[in-house]
Amino acid sequence: MILNHQSIGINDLRIILPKSLLNVELIVEKRLAQDPQLEEHLNRAIKSTGQKSIRFPGSHEDSVTLACQAAYAILKNRPLQNLRFITVGTETAVDHSKPISAYVLGGLRKAGLDIPWSLSTFQTQHACAGGSLAMLTIAAFLQVASQKNEEGLVLSTDIARYQTSTTAEITQGAGASAVILGKNPRLLELDLASTGFYSNDVDDFFRPLGQETAEVKGRFSVQCYFQAFQDAFKNYCQRKSLNEREALEGIDFFVLHTPFMKMAEQAMMNLLKRSAKMKDSEARSFLDSRDFYSAISPIADIGNMYNSSIFLVLAATLWNGWQKLGKGIAGKKILFGSYGSGNTMAVFEGVIAPTAPDVIKTWNLSHTLNHQNSGSFEQYLAWIERSKNGRYPPVSNDLLIEAGNFYLKEIREDGYREYDFKS
């Protein structure tokens, strides 16, 4: 049997962010009041990351509710009879056995969506690359599916938590993303055949079972990112039969996993200098001509979204490109670099579809990025306290929850989590 490999990719995309925002300078001010010896370390961290503020969850939110909100936002006005997959990429799971995607399925039905029963739900884990790996997997499934109209929903959801009074604290963040995949995509066609991979067994970043905060080896993790990106890109070039400089010059936009803004910049600068033999000034000019800096800049006001960060950068890239080029954005090539600590890297290509402008103009990404409340340090500390056991207990008063929001209603005596939707 010869499989019919049809055009496959992304039909639509949504980003969900918690509303609570805290300036990192306030975090530094409070930490220095406790320990003045941290001043040099924390100020250096702000300079080296480019971080300005972070988003943190409200009292009713956890990784499941964020995923539910993203799923609801992208599905509520779509026909659902052809939905075949609901998958989640996360490193903020709430159960060792039950995937977040199963909770999302239940939440969507409680919200009144007629989700079909004939679908698969599962979860992928590889630090920050899980969402991208889920997307590539579901795209491959759909590409060979016998029914042409089937779609898959890929969610990414995470809440980044680090030790307080450390340099990593200022890069915490939270958020979720949702992408709809299908044949003859309306937004972005993916080239699955040329995907480059690299994997290794390292301890650059990990979170042991039962521990709410991650263990981070900052400099080592940066080195691992660089090495994985370089080698996966080489593998991509081999599969495309292109030399490395030729491959780079043929790309219009670059979309990378961005734990903090300067990390992605450093990774691209390193790749351009090593693979294309560019000097610093040429490399920066190359990136600036492709609007790379404007696409990664929102991360500086959000923090590390883990699995969702690459999808936020994709959304910003498409939004900015559409505003600048209009219909001329169609046909432009995007190179993705998805890194997961521990570690793995996937480098793959996408081409912006002719109908992409019609999709992008329905978004309101500026509203998503700017819809925020200035959180107090006391609220931030309350979130830290709630997240200490990694389970995020339910809010005591559901009257605080706005209509249209999912929330954790109860944790039963046996530990099972009950979610609901406030209509």
RACOR-V187831 format. One record per pair of residues at least 24 apart in sequence whose C-alpha atoms are under 6 Angstrom apart, sorted by the first residue. I is the first residue (numbers start at 1). J is the second residue. Records with the same first field share a line. If there is no record, write none. Layout:
I=J + J
//
This chain:
5=143
6=143
7=183 + 184
8=143 + 182 + 183 + 184 + 185 + 189 + 190
9=181 + 182 + 185 + 188 + 189 + 190
10=180 + 181 + 185 + 187 + 188
11=180 + 181 + 185 + 186 + 187
12=179 + 180
13=178 + 179
14=177 + 178
15=176 + 177
16=70 + 175 + 176
17=175
18=57
19=372 + 373
20=55 + 56 + 372 + 373 + 375
21=54 + 55 + 373 + 374 + 375
22=53 + 54 + 375
23=53
24=52 + 53 + 170
31=165
42=167
45=167
49=260 + 262
51=300
52=300 + 301
53=301
54=173 + 301 + 302 + 303
55=173 + 174 + 302
56=173 + 174
59=395
60=395 + 407
63=157 + 158
64=100
65=406 + 407
66=176
67=157 + 176
68=104
70=177 + 178
71=178
82=150 + 151
83=150 + 151 + 152
84=119 + 151 + 152
85=119 + 120 + 121 + 152 + 153
86=121 + 153
87=121 + 122 + 123 + 154
88=123 + 154 + 155 + 156
89=123 + 124 + 130 + 131 + 156
90=125 + 156 + 157 + 158
91=127
92=158
99=123
111=421
126=340
127=340 + 341
128=306 + 307 + 340
129=307 + 338 + 339 + 340
131=156 + 307
151=181 + 182
152=180 + 181
153=179 + 180
154=178 + 179
156=307 + 308
161=213
162=213 + 214
171=303 + 304
172=303 + 304
173=302 + 303 + 304 + 305
174=305
175=305
176=308
177=308
186=353 + 355 + 356
187=353 + 356
188=351 + 352 + 353
189=350 + 351
190=350
191=349 + 350
194=236 + 239 + 240
195=236 + 347 + 348
196=232 + 235 + 236 + 346 + 347
197=232 + 345 + 346
198=228 + 232 + 344 + 345
199=343 + 344
200=343
201=342
202=342
203=342
205=341
212=388 + 389 + 390
226=267
228=345
232=347
233=347
244=275
245=276
251=333
252=290 + 332 + 333
253=290 + 334
254=334 + 335
255=314 + 336
256=310 + 336 + 337 + 338
257=309 + 310 + 338
258=309
259=304
261=296 + 299 + 300
327=357
330=354
//
